[in-house]
């Protein structure tokens, strides 16, 4: 997950569907699926 912090765009999939997109900081603020996976 460290490389996710420097990615231009992160796309989070769940069951084949895109559920979130953004950069690391944006997705962490939302505290949704990306946040949950990153903070495991």
N, CA, C and O atoms as a Tripos MOL2 file, in Angstrom:
@<TRIPOS>MOLECULE
protein
  160   159    40     0     0
PROTEIN
NO_CHARGES

@<TRIPOS>ATOM
      1 N           0.8170   -1.2000    0.0000 N.3       1 UNK1
      2 CA          0.0000    0.0000    0.0000 C.3       1 UNK1
      3 C           0.8620    1.2660    0.0000 C.2       1 UNK1
      4 O           0.3470    2.3500   -0.2730 O.2       1 UNK1
      5 N           2.1380    1.1580    0.2930 N.am      2 UNK2
      6 CA          2.9860    2.3500    0.3110 C.3       2 UNK2
      7 C           2.9970    3.0340   -1.0460 C.2       2 UNK2
      8 O           2.9690    4.2630   -1.1080 O.2       2 UNK2
      9 N           3.0360    2.2730   -2.1330 N.am      3 UNK3
     10 CA          3.0540    2.8810   -3.4650 C.3       3 UNK3
     11 C           1.7570    3.6240   -3.7630 C.2       3 UNK3
     12 O           1.7430    4.5080   -4.6190 O.2       3 UNK3
     13 N           0.6800    3.2910   -3.0840 N.am      4 UNK4
     14 CA         -0.5940    3.9880   -3.2900 C.3       4 UNK4
     15 C          -0.4880    5.4550   -2.8900 C.2       4 UNK4
     16 O          -1.1730    6.3010   -3.4660 O.2       4 UNK4
     17 N           0.3600    5.7670   -1.9130 N.am      5 UNK5
     18 CA          0.4970    7.1520   -1.4570 C.3       5 UNK5
     19 C           1.0580    8.0660   -2.5490 C.2       5 UNK5
     20 O           0.8020    9.2700   -2.5360 O.2       5 UNK5
     21 N           1.8170    7.5080   -3.4890 N.am      6 UNK6
     22 CA          2.4340    8.3400   -4.5220 C.3       6 UNK6
     23 C           1.7670    8.1890   -5.8880 C.2       6 UNK6
     24 O           2.2190    8.7770   -6.8710 O.2       6 UNK6
     25 N           0.7050    7.4130   -5.9490 N.am      7 UNK7
     26 CA          0.0070    7.1980   -7.2250 C.3       7 UNK7
     27 C          -0.7110    8.4670   -7.6720 C.2       7 UNK7
     28 O          -1.1710    9.2490   -6.8400 O.2       7 UNK7
     29 N          -0.8080    8.6710   -8.9860 N.am      8 UNK8
     30 CA         -1.5440    9.8110   -9.5320 C.3       8 UNK8
     31 C          -3.0420    9.6730   -9.3040 C.2       8 UNK8
     32 O          -3.7390   10.6670   -9.1010 O.2       8 UNK8
     33 N          -3.5280    8.4550   -9.3360 N.am      9 UNK9
     34 CA         -4.9650    8.1900   -9.1510 C.3       9 UNK9
     35 C          -5.1120    6.7800   -8.6070 C.2       9 UNK9
     36 O          -4.4690    5.8510   -9.0960 O.2       9 UNK9
     37 N          -5.9500    6.6190   -7.6040 N.am     10 UNK10
     38 CA         -6.2310    5.3090   -7.0150 C.3      10 UNK10
     39 C          -7.6680    4.9560   -7.3590 C.2      10 UNK10
     40 O          -8.5720    5.7770   -7.2030 O.2      10 UNK10
     41 N          -7.8720    3.7420   -7.8240 N.am     11 UNK11
     42 CA         -9.2180    3.2590   -8.1470 C.3      11 UNK11
     43 C          -9.4810    2.0500   -7.2640 C.2      11 UNK11
     44 O          -8.7220    1.0800   -7.2810 O.2      11 UNK11
     45 N         -10.5570    2.1120   -6.4950 N.am     12 UNK12
     46 CA        -10.9130    1.0200   -5.5920 C.3      12 UNK12
     47 C         -12.0860    0.2600   -6.1950 C.2      12 UNK12
     48 O         -13.1320    0.8360   -6.4960 O.2      12 UNK12
     49 N         -11.8920   -1.0460   -6.3660 N.am     13 UNK13
     50 CA        -12.9320   -1.9210   -6.9150 C.3      13 UNK13
     51 C         -13.5180   -2.7800   -5.8030 C.2      13 UNK13
     52 O         -12.8170   -3.1650   -4.8670 O.2      13 UNK13
     53 N         -14.7870   -3.0720   -5.9140 N.am     14 UNK14
     54 CA        -15.4380   -4.0330   -5.0230 C.3      14 UNK14
     55 C         -16.4440   -4.8040   -5.8530 C.2      14 UNK14
     56 O         -17.3440   -4.2160   -6.4520 O.2      14 UNK14
     57 N         -16.2930   -6.1070   -5.8900 N.am     15 UNK15
     58 CA        -17.1590   -6.9910   -6.6640 C.3      15 UNK15
     59 C         -17.2500   -6.5530   -8.1290 C.2      15 UNK15
     60 O         -18.3210   -6.5920   -8.7350 O.2      15 UNK15
     61 N         -16.1070   -6.1360   -8.6870 N.am     16 UNK16
     62 CA        -16.0250   -5.7680  -10.0930 C.3      16 UNK16
     63 C         -16.4920   -4.3700  -10.4430 C.2      16 UNK16
     64 O         -16.4810   -3.9940  -11.6150 O.2      16 UNK16
     65 N         -16.9060   -3.5890   -9.4490 N.am     17 UNK17
     66 CA        -17.3830   -2.2250   -9.7010 C.3      17 UNK17
     67 C         -16.4520   -1.2190   -9.0290 C.2      17 UNK17
     68 O         -15.9090   -1.4780   -7.9540 O.2      17 UNK17
     69 N         -16.2760   -0.0680   -9.6790 N.am     18 UNK18
     70 CA        -15.4880    1.0080   -9.0860 C.3      18 UNK18
     71 C         -16.3350    1.6570   -7.9910 C.2      18 UNK18
     72 O         -17.4530    2.1090   -8.2370 O.2      18 UNK18
     73 N         -15.7750    1.6930   -6.7710 N.am     19 UNK19
     74 CA        -16.5240    2.2960   -5.6710 C.3      19 UNK19
     75 C         -15.9000    3.5900   -5.1620 C.2      19 UNK19
     76 O         -16.5640    4.3750   -4.4850 O.2      19 UNK19
     77 N         -14.6170    3.8190   -5.4840 N.am     20 UNK20
     78 CA        -13.9400    5.0480   -5.0740 C.3      20 UNK20
     79 C         -12.8150    5.3570   -6.0540 C.2      20 UNK20
     80 O         -12.1800    4.4470   -6.5870 O.2      20 UNK20
     81 N         -12.5740    6.6310   -6.2860 N.am     21 UNK21
     82 CA        -11.3980    7.0610   -7.0460 C.3      21 UNK21
     83 C         -10.8770    8.3380   -6.4200 C.2      21 UNK21
     84 O         -11.6410    9.1240   -5.8600 O.2      21 UNK21
     85 N          -9.5720    8.5420   -6.5170 N.am     22 UNK22
     86 CA         -8.9780    9.7630   -6.0010 C.3      22 UNK22
     87 C          -7.5240    9.5400   -5.6660 C.2      22 UNK22
     88 O          -6.9520    8.4990   -5.9910 O.2      22 UNK22
     89 N          -6.9250   10.5230   -5.0130 N.am     23 UNK23
     90 CA         -5.5560   10.3770   -4.5280 C.3      23 UNK23
     91 C          -5.6270    9.9210   -3.0700 C.2      23 UNK23
     92 O          -6.6880    9.9600   -2.4480 O.2      23 UNK23
     93 N          -4.5060    9.4980   -2.5460 N.am     24 UNK24
     94 CA         -4.4490    8.9400   -1.1940 C.3      24 UNK24
     95 C          -5.1210    9.8500   -0.1630 C.2      24 UNK24
     96 O          -5.9830    9.4020    0.5930 O.2      24 UNK24
     97 N          -4.7330   11.1110   -0.1320 N.am     25 UNK25
     98 CA         -5.2720   12.0270    0.8850 C.3      25 UNK25
     99 C          -6.7850   12.1800    0.7850 C.2      25 UNK25
    100 O          -7.4750   12.2110    1.8040 O.2      25 UNK25
    101 N          -7.3020   12.2750   -0.4350 N.am     26 UNK26
    102 CA         -8.7570   12.3980   -0.6260 C.3      26 UNK26
    103 C          -9.4870   11.1660   -0.0990 C.2      26 UNK26
    104 O         -10.5000   11.2800    0.5900 O.2      26 UNK26
    105 N          -8.9650    9.9950   -0.4290 N.am     27 UNK27
    106 CA         -9.6200    8.7550   -0.0270 C.3      27 UNK27
    107 C          -9.5190    8.5160    1.4770 C.2      27 UNK27
    108 O         -10.4230    7.9270    2.0700 O.2      27 UNK27
    109 N          -8.4450    8.9610    2.0940 N.am     28 UNK28
    110 CA         -8.3180    8.8180    3.5420 C.3      28 UNK28
    111 C          -9.3270    9.7080    4.2680 C.2      28 UNK28
    112 O          -9.8820    9.3060    5.2900 O.2      28 UNK28
    113 N          -9.5670   10.9050    3.7520 N.am     29 UNK29
    114 CA        -10.5390   11.8200    4.3640 C.3      29 UNK29
    115 C         -11.9450   11.2310    4.3260 C.2      29 UNK29
    116 O         -12.7220   11.4190    5.2620 O.2      29 UNK29
    117 N         -12.2730   10.5200    3.2490 N.am     30 UNK30
    118 CA        -13.6130    9.9360    3.1090 C.3      30 UNK30
    119 C         -13.8980    8.8380    4.1320 C.2      30 UNK30
    120 O         -15.0490    8.5990    4.4950 O.2      30 UNK30
    121 N         -12.8270    8.1690    4.5960 N.am     31 UNK31
    122 CA        -12.9430    7.0720    5.5670 C.3      31 UNK31
    123 C         -13.9170    5.9810    5.1180 C.2      31 UNK31
    124 O         -14.7480    5.5160    5.8970 O.2      31 UNK31
    125 N         -13.8000    5.5790    3.8430 N.am     32 UNK32
    126 CA        -14.6320    4.4930    3.3130 C.3      32 UNK32
    127 C         -13.7660    3.2580    3.0910 C.2      32 UNK32
    128 O         -12.8940    2.9700    3.9100 O.2      32 UNK32
    129 N         -13.9840    2.5290    2.0100 N.am     33 UNK33
    130 CA        -13.3110    1.2420    1.7800 C.3      33 UNK33
    131 C         -11.7910    1.3780    1.6930 C.2      33 UNK33
    132 O         -11.0750    0.5810    2.3000 O.2      33 UNK33
    133 N         -11.2820    2.3600    0.9590 N.am     34 UNK34
    134 CA         -9.8280    2.5470    0.8590 C.3      34 UNK34
    135 C          -9.2350    2.7890    2.2400 C.2      34 UNK34
    136 O          -8.2180    2.1950    2.5960 O.2      34 UNK34
    137 N          -9.8560    3.6410    2.9980 N.am     35 UNK35
    138 CA         -9.4020    3.9390    4.3600 C.3      35 UNK35
    139 C          -9.3560    2.6620    5.1950 C.2      35 UNK35
    140 O          -8.3820    2.4060    5.9020 O.2      35 UNK35
    141 N         -10.4180    1.8690    5.1050 N.am     36 UNK36
    142 CA        -10.4980    0.6230    5.8730 C.3      36 UNK36
    143 C          -9.3580   -0.3210    5.4880 C.2      36 UNK36
    144 O          -8.7120   -0.9070    6.3570 O.2      36 UNK36
    145 N          -9.1160   -0.4670    4.1890 N.am     37 UNK37
    146 CA         -8.0440   -1.3500    3.7270 C.3      37 UNK37
    147 C          -6.6680   -0.8210    4.1200 C.2      37 UNK37
    148 O          -5.7900   -1.5920    4.5090 O.2      37 UNK37
    149 N          -6.4820    0.4820    4.0200 N.am     38 UNK38
    150 CA         -5.1810    1.0830    4.3000 C.3      38 UNK38
    151 C          -4.8320    1.0120    5.7820 C.2      38 UNK38
    152 O          -3.6610    0.8850    6.1380 O.2      38 UNK38
    153 N          -5.8340    1.0930    6.6410 N.am     39 UNK39
    154 CA         -5.5740    1.1320    8.0820 C.3      39 UNK39
    155 C          -5.6870   -0.2280    8.7650 C.2      39 UNK39
    156 O          -5.6750   -0.3110    9.9930 O.2      39 UNK39
    157 N          -5.7960   -1.2850    7.9790 N.am     40 UNK40
    158 CA         -5.8870   -2.6370    8.5700 C.3      40 UNK40
    159 C          -4.6460   -2.9820    9.3440 C.2      40 UNK40
    160 O          -4.5520   -4.0740    9.9040 O.2      40 UNK40
@<TRIPOS>BOND
     1     1     2 1
     2     2     3 1
     3     3     4 2
     4     3     5 am
     5     5     6 1
     6     6     7 1
     7     7     8 2
     8     7     9 am
     9     9    10 1
    10    10    11 1
    11    11    12 2
    12    11    13 am
    13    13    14 1
    14    14    15 1
    15    15    16 2
    16    15    17 am
    17    17    18 1
    18    18    19 1
    19    19    20 2
    20    19    21 am
    21    21    22 1
    22    22    23 1
    23    23    24 2
    24    23    25 am
    25    25    26 1
    26    26    27 1
    27    27    28 2
    28    27    29 am
    29    29    30 1
    30    30    31 1
    31    31    32 2
    32    31    33 am
    33    33    34 1
    34    34    35 1
    35    35    36 2
    36    35    37 am
    37    37    38 1
    38    38    39 1
    39    39    40 2
    40    39    41 am
    41    41    42 1
    42    42    43 1
    43    43    44 2
    44    43    45 am
    45    45    46 1
    46    46    47 1
    47    47    48 2
    48    47    49 am
    49    49    50 1
    50    50    51 1
    51    51    52 2
    52    51    53 am
    53    53    54 1
    54    54    55 1
    55    55    56 2
    56    55    57 am
    57    57    58 1
    58    58    59 1
    59    59    60 2
    60    59    61 am
    61    61    62 1
    62    62    63 1
    63    63    64 2
    64    63    65 am
    65    65    66 1
    66    66    67 1
    67    67    68 2
    68    67    69 am
    69    69    70 1
    70    70    71 1
    71    71    72 2
    72    71    73 am
    73    73    74 1
    74    74    75 1
    75    75    76 2
    76    75    77 am
    77    77    78 1
    78    78    79 1
    79    79    80 2
    80    79    81 am
    81    81    82 1
    82    82    83 1
    83    83    84 2
    84    83    85 am
    85    85    86 1
    86    86    87 1
    87    87    88 2
    88    87    89 am
    89    89    90 1
    90    90    91 1
    91    91    92 2
    92    91    93 am
    93    93    94 1
    94    94    95 1
    95    95    96 2
    96    95    97 am
    97    97    98 1
    98    98    99 1
    99    99   100 2
   100    99   101 am
   101   101   102 1
   102   102   103 1
   103   103   104 2
   104   103   105 am
   105   105   106 1
   106   106   107 1
   107   107   108 2
   108   107   109 am
   109   109   110 1
   110   110   111 1
   111   111   112 2
   112   111   113 am
   113   113   114 1
   114   114   115 1
   115   115   116 2
   116   115   117 am
   117   117   118 1
   118   118   119 1
   119   119   120 2
   120   119   121 am
   121   121   122 1
   122   122   123 1
   123   123   124 2
   124   123   125 am
   125   125   126 1
   126   126   127 1
   127   127   128 2
   128   127   129 am
   129   129   130 1
   130   130   131 1
   131   131   132 2
   132   131   133 am
   133   133   134 1
   134   134   135 1
   135   135   136 2
   136   135   137 am
   137   137   138 1
   138   138   139 1
   139   139   140 2
   140   139   141 am
   141   141   142 1
   142   142   143 1
   143   143   144 2
   144   143   145 am
   145   145   146 1
   146   146   147 1
   147   147   148 2
   148   147   149 am
   149   149   150 1
   150   150   151 1
   151   151   152 2
   152   151   153 am
   153   153   154 1
   154   154   155 1
   155   155   156 2
   156   155   157 am
   157   157   158 1
   158   158   159 1
   159   159   160 2
@<TRIPOS>SUBSTRUCTURE
     1 UNK1         2 RESIDUE 1 A UNK
     2 UNK2         6 RESIDUE 1 A UNK
     3 UNK3        10 RESIDUE 1 A UNK
     4 UNK4        14 RESIDUE 1 A UNK
     5 UNK5        18 RESIDUE 1 A UNK
     6 UNK6        22 RESIDUE 1 A UNK
     7 UNK7        26 RESIDUE 1 A UNK
     8 UNK8        30 RESIDUE 1 A UNK
     9 UNK9        34 RESIDUE 1 A UNK
    10 UNK10       38 RESIDUE 1 A UNK
    11 UNK11       42 RESIDUE 1 A UNK
    12 UNK12       46 RESIDUE 1 A UNK
    13 UNK13       50 RESIDUE 1 A UNK
    14 UNK14       54 RESIDUE 1 A UNK
    15 UNK15       58 RESIDUE 1 A UNK
    16 UNK16       62 RESIDUE 1 A UNK
    17 UNK17       66 RESIDUE 1 A UNK
    18 UNK18       70 RESIDUE 1 A UNK
    19 UNK19       74 RESIDUE 1 A UNK
    20 UNK20       78 RESIDUE 1 A UNK
    21 UNK21       82 RESIDUE 1 A UNK
    22 UNK22       86 RESIDUE 1 A UNK
    23 UNK23       90 RESIDUE 1 A UNK
    24 UNK24       94 RESIDUE 1 A UNK
    25 UNK25       98 RESIDUE 1 A UNK
    26 UNK26      102 RESIDUE 1 A UNK
    27 UNK27      106 RESIDUE 1 A UNK
    28 UNK28      110 RESIDUE 1 A UNK
    29 UNK29      114 RESIDUE 1 A UNK
    30 UNK30      118 RESIDUE 1 A UNK
    31 UNK31      122 RESIDUE 1 A UNK
    32 UNK32      126 RESIDUE 1 A UNK
    33 UNK33      130 RESIDUE 1 A UNK
    34 UNK34      134 RESIDUE 1 A UNK
    35 UNK35      138 RESIDUE 1 A UNK
    36 UNK36      142 RESIDUE 1 A UNK
    37 UNK37      146 RESIDUE 1 A UNK
    38 UNK38      150 RESIDUE 1 A UNK
    39 UNK39      154 RESIDUE 1 A UNK
    40 UNK40      158 RESIDUE 1 A UNK
